[in-house]
Amino acid sequence: MVSKFRVAFGLFAMVSMAAGLAACHTTAGVGQDLSQGGHALTNSANANAPSKPSP
């Protein structure tokens, strides 16, 4: 009985750790994508801004 519990617990722990590591990698990738999108938007706004503000 104890042996089956240890095997089940070990498998559960490994699956949980794999899912956690995958989620961290995905979250970091989404953050980088959003950051790059923000930089592109800022650069586009700066490139298309008028040189002198209108009165």
HUVEN-V917170 format. One record per residue. PHI is phi as a letter, one per 40 degrees, with the letter a starting at -180 (none if undefined). OMEGA is omega in degrees with one decimal (999 if undefined). D_LAST is the distance of its C-alpha to the last C-alpha in Angstrom with 1 decimal. Layout:
BEGIN
PHI;OMEGA;D_LAST
PHI;OMEGA;D_LAST
END
This chain:
BEGIN
none;-178.6;82.4
c;-179.4;80.6
c;178.8;80.3
c;178.8;78.5
c;179.9;76.1
c;179.0;75.3
c;179.7;74.6
c;179.7;72.4
c;178.4;70.5
c;178.0;70.1
c;178.4;68.7
c;-179.9;66.4
c;-179.3;65.1
c;178.7;64.5
c;179.1;62.7
c;179.8;60.5
c;178.9;59.6
c;178.9;58.9
c;178.8;56.5
c;178.5;54.8
c;178.3;54.3
c;179.9;53.0
c;179.0;50.5
c;-179.8;49.2
c;-179.8;48.7
c;179.9;46.9
c;178.3;44.6
c;179.3;43.7
c;178.5;43.0
c;178.1;40.7
c;178.2;38.7
c;178.6;38.4
c;178.9;37.2
c;179.2;34.5
c;179.0;33.4
c;176.4;33.3
c;176.9;31.3
c;177.7;28.7
c;179.6;28.5
c;179.1;28.2
c;178.5;25.3
c;179.5;23.5
c;179.0;24.1
c;179.1;23.0
c;179.4;19.6
c;-179.2;19.2
c;-176.9;20.3
b;179.3;18.0
c;177.5;14.7
c;-177.9;12.1
c;177.0;12.6
b;177.6;9.1
c;179.4;6.5
c;-177.2;3.8
c;999;0.0
END
